[in-house]
Amino acid sequence: MVRRVSSEQSELLGVSFERATLSSAVDQIVRAAIEKNRGVVVTPNVDHIVMLHEDMEMKRIYDNALFRYADGMPIVWLSRILKNKRLPERVTGADLLIAICEKAAKTDLNIYFLGGNPGIAEKASLILQKRFKGLKISGVYCPPYGFENSPAETDYIVTDINLRKIDILFIGVGEFELFFNKILQNCYDCGCFEGEGQMKRKNGDIFITENF
């Protein structure tokens, strides 16, 4: 498959990155959620790019992502060396999570946190709702280790997300790629974001994968 690179993207190391600041990235993601544009948002760093050359399923997901933001200064520095490739700044998953929640509180979008260590996502949701008045976090769930291999567990997650009519799903689990397709195909009112933020298990139509 030949990827098309738009005038608003820079192709670096085999990945087409959005030429976006944190602010414009948040606007893109929130607008996609409001318009029900299903998809995944990824924030690759150099380690991820190395993995893409070895993991074909991960590469397929990144190639088909709705948006790709550079979460790594080496990528930004490289863009400034190459002609017509300049990226305005680094856009991290951690910064996106907080900024998207702030924007979601003003646009009546419904949020769900999936993953993280027990109790961490619940604590994060309370802090964020206290900080951003009006933020709707309708679901928080920390699945057991190895849940991606359990049809019963993944069916429960899909059903719970659909019942709560989620717009943006933050996912913070280790083996995201193993169950991504099931979520994207069966969760009708939300999308997904994969990044390195504050909600990941250690070793909208927008799905958001973050480290809680």
BELWOWO-V647148 format. One record per pair of residues at least 6 apart in sequence whose ideal C-beta (glycine too) atoms are under 8 Angstrom apart, sorted by sequence separation. I is the first residue (numbers start at 1). J is the second residue. D is the distance in whole Angstrom. If there is no record, write none. Layout:
# BELWOWO-V647148
i: [I	I]
j: [J	J]
d: [D	D]
This chain:
# BELWOWO-V647148
i: [5	10	11	42	52	53	62	70	79	80	103	115	129	147	148	9	10	18	32	51	52	78	79	80	104	114	128	147	184	3	9	20	44	79	113	116	129	161	184	9	10	70	128	144	183	200	6	8	9	18	52	101	143	147	200	5	8	76	113	199	200	29	75	113	125	171	180	198	199	200	3	76	191	193	194	195	197	198	199	48	76	143	169	190	191	192	193	194	195	197	198	75	125	189	190	191	192	193	194	195	196	197	141	189	190	191	192	193	70	73	190	192	193	44	72	122	169	176	42	71	121	141	42	70	71	121	187	40	70	71	121	139	166	169	171	69	71	120	139	161	167	168	169	171	42	119	166	167	168	169	170	171	184	40	41	44	111	113	118	158	162	165	166	167	169	183	39	40	41	42	43	45	111	112	114	117	139	148	154	158	162	168	172	39	40	41	42	43	44	45	46	49	108	110	111	112	113	114	116	138	147	157	161	162	174	17	39	41	42	43	44	45	69	101	105	109	111	112	113	114	115	138	139	148	162	172	173	174	180	38	39	41	43	44	46	104	105	106	108	110	112	113	114	115	138	154	158	172	173	174	15	37	46	102	105	112	114	149	154	158	161	170	172	174	45	98	102	105	143	148	44	101	104	105	148	104	147	102	176	15	32	101	14	32	169	13	168	171	173	15	167	169	171	172	14	29	166	167	168	169	170	171	172	14	28	167	168	169	170	171	172	168	170	172	25	170	114	25	15	20	114	43	18	20	43	112	18	43	17	18	121	16	17	112	15	17	43	110	112	41	110	111	114	115	110	111	112	114	115	116	145	110	111	112	113	114	115	12	17	109	110	111	112	114	115	9	109	111	113	114	3	1	13	17	12	104	104	13	12	25	12	19	21	22	29	19	20	21	100	10	19	22	12	17	21	26	30	20	25	29	33	12	22	26	30	34	97	10	11	22	26	30	124	10	12	34	124	10	23	27	33	10	22	26	30	112	121	30	120	116	115	116	117	115	116	113	115	124	121	120	100	115	109	116	117	116	96	115	97	96	113	93	97	94	96	97	93	94	95	97	92	93	94	92	93	94	92	100	97	96	97	96	61	93	94	93	94	93	58	61	57	55	71	66	71	69	65	34	61	33	33	29	40	66	40	39	38	41	43	40	41	42	43	45	39	40	41	42	43	36	38	39	40	41	42	43	37	40	41	33	33	32	29	41	38	39	41	37	38	39	40	41	36	37	39	36	37	40	34	35	33	32	33	32	33	32	29]
j: [11	16	17	48	58	59	68	76	85	86	109	121	135	153	154	16	17	25	39	58	59	85	86	87	111	121	135	154	191	11	17	28	52	87	121	124	137	169	192	18	19	79	137	153	192	209	16	18	19	28	62	111	153	157	210	16	19	87	124	210	211	41	87	125	137	183	192	210	211	212	16	89	204	206	207	208	210	211	212	62	90	157	183	204	205	206	207	208	209	211	212	90	140	204	205	206	207	208	209	210	211	212	157	205	206	207	208	209	87	90	207	209	210	62	90	140	187	194	61	90	140	160	62	90	91	141	207	61	91	92	142	160	187	190	192	91	93	142	161	183	189	190	191	193	65	142	189	190	191	192	193	194	207	64	65	68	135	137	142	182	186	189	190	191	193	207	64	65	66	67	68	70	136	137	139	142	164	173	179	183	187	193	197	65	66	67	68	69	70	71	72	75	134	136	137	138	139	140	142	164	173	183	187	188	200	44	66	68	69	70	71	72	96	128	132	136	138	139	140	141	142	165	166	175	189	199	200	201	207	66	67	69	71	72	74	132	133	134	136	138	140	141	142	143	166	182	186	200	201	202	44	66	75	131	134	141	143	178	183	187	190	199	201	203	75	128	132	135	173	178	75	132	135	136	179	136	179	135	209	49	66	135	49	67	204	49	204	207	209	52	204	206	208	209	52	67	204	205	206	207	208	209	210	53	67	206	207	208	209	210	211	208	210	212	67	212	157	69	62	67	161	91	67	69	92	161	68	93	68	69	172	68	69	164	68	70	96	164	166	96	165	166	169	170	166	167	168	170	171	172	201	167	168	169	170	171	172	70	75	167	168	169	170	172	173	68	168	170	172	173	63	63	75	79	75	167	168	78	78	91	79	86	88	89	96	87	88	89	168	79	88	91	82	87	91	96	100	91	96	100	104	85	95	99	103	107	170	84	85	96	100	104	198	85	87	109	199	86	99	103	109	87	99	103	107	190	199	109	199	199	199	200	201	200	201	199	201	212	212	212	193	209	204	211	212	212	193	212	195	195	212	193	197	195	197	198	195	196	197	199	195	196	197	196	197	198	197	208	208	208	210	210	177	209	210	210	211	211	177	180	177	177	195	191	196	195	194	167	194	167	168	168	180	206	184	184	184	191	193	191	192	193	194	196	191	192	193	194	195	189	191	192	193	194	195	196	191	194	195	190	191	191	193	206	204	205	207	204	205	206	207	208	204	205	207	205	206	209	204	205	204	204	205	205	206	206	206]
d: [5	7	8	8	6	8	7	6	5	5	8	7	5	4	7	5	5	7	7	6	5	8	5	8	6	8	6	7	8	8	6	7	8	4	4	7	6	6	7	6	6	7	7	7	7	8	8	7	6	7	6	7	6	8	7	5	5	5	7	4	3	6	7	6	4	8	7	6	4	7	6	7	4	6	8	7	4	5	2	8	5	7	7	5	4	6	6	8	6	5	6	8	5	7	6	4	1	3	4	6	6	8	7	7	7	5	6	6	5	6	7	6	7	7	7	5	7	6	7	6	5	7	5	6	6	8	8	6	6	5	6	6	7	5	6	4	6	8	7	8	7	6	7	8	5	8	6	6	7	6	7	7	7	8	6	6	7	7	5	7	8	5	4	8	8	7	8	5	6	8	8	8	6	7	8	7	5	7	5	6	6	8	8	7	6	5	5	5	7	5	5	8	8	5	5	6	7	8	6	4	8	7	5	6	7	8	3	8	8	7	7	3	7	5	4	7	7	4	5	6	6	8	7	5	7	3	7	5	8	8	8	7	4	7	5	8	7	7	7	5	7	8	8	7	6	6	5	5	6	8	6	7	7	8	4	8	7	8	8	6	6	7	7	7	7	8	5	4	7	4	8	6	6	8	4	7	8	8	5	6	6	6	7	8	8	5	5	6	8	7	4	7	6	6	7	7	8	7	5	5	4	4	5	8	6	7	8	6	7	7	5	6	5	5	7	8	7	5	7	8	8	6	5	6	7	6	6	5	5	6	7	6	7	6	6	5	7	7	4	8	6	7	6	8	5	7	7	7	6	5	8	5	5	5	5	5	3	8	7	4	7	8	7	7	4	8	6	7	7	7	6	7	7	8	6	8	6	8	6	5	6	7	5	7	7	6	7	5	7	6	6	5	7	6	7	7	7	6	6	6	8	6	5	5	5	7	6	8	8	7	6	7	7	4	8	7	7	7	8	8	6	6	6	5	6	7	6	7	7	5	6	7	7	7	7	7	6	5	5	5	8	8	7	7	8	3	7	7	8	6	6	8	5	8	7	6	2	7	8	7	7	5	4	7	4	5	7	7	7	8	5	8	6	8	7	6	7	7	5	6	5	7	6	7	6	8	8	8	8	5	5	8	7	7	7	8	7	8	8	7	7	7	7	7	5	5	4	5	4	8	5	7	7	7	7	6	7	6	7	8	6	7	7	6	7	7	8	7	4	7	5	7	7	5	8	5	8	8	8	8	3	7	6	6	5	6	5]
